[in-house]
Amino acid sequence: MSSKNKIGLLTIFNYIVEVDLTPNQYYLLYCLHNSISPPIINLHQEIRHLVVNAWVKDQTDATGNHYTLEPKALSLISKIDSYFGVQVKKAFNSTMGNDFETNANKYNEIFPRMKLGSNKAARAPLKEVIIAFKWFFDNYDYSWEVIHAAADLYIEGERKKKFAYTRTSKYFIRKQDTDKSWSSDLAGYCELVLNGEDFEKPKFSEKVY
């Protein structure tokens, strides 16, 4: 790790320690702010500290979240985001291209603005979609043009099935399998686009005896 990166990590840890938070507690705040389910931490223990120390409020808001962030929590997240924003964007630019935000948004808008049978919105929050794409571009080598065509192909097929089992825009990019590994339906559809194929299943007529 370079000296510059070490200084960056020390800076963020100092921010957190100065306000009497642990890294896990800040991570939980960040997850609550971005509607992400935090894995591998003792949620009840950490959330109790955040409530007692007035970082979050224990209530249900208009979006159904049980905990809402207090102003000082939002201020801390904004402060840390502003510090690392430039570095993160540079890293994303190098992986996904300078116009990754525009392309990710174009992809997201291919999905209908509706709630699916899973009770989740078809269009995931753009921040989560971009994070999923960072993983995708780290593991696959498809252009944005092919990605958009693949999403069009997928949604067209789902529309014919009345969106019965459609994945959200985030989970279409990547999903975690039962063995905790990650896989991508989007990658499969990208291959179909490159091969000039579609994803229609063969139609069989029922025999009548």
Secondary structure, DSSP 8 states (H G I E B T S, - for coil): --HHHHHHHHHHHHHHHHTT--HHHHHHHHHHHTT----SS-HHHHHHHHHHTTSEEES--TTS-SEEE-HHHHHHHHHHHHHHHHHHHHHHHHHH-TTHHHHHHHHHHHS-SSB-TTSSBSS--HHHHHHHHHHHHHH----HHHHHHHHHHHHHHHHHTTTSS---HHHHH-EE-TTS-EE-HHHHHHHHHHTT-------------
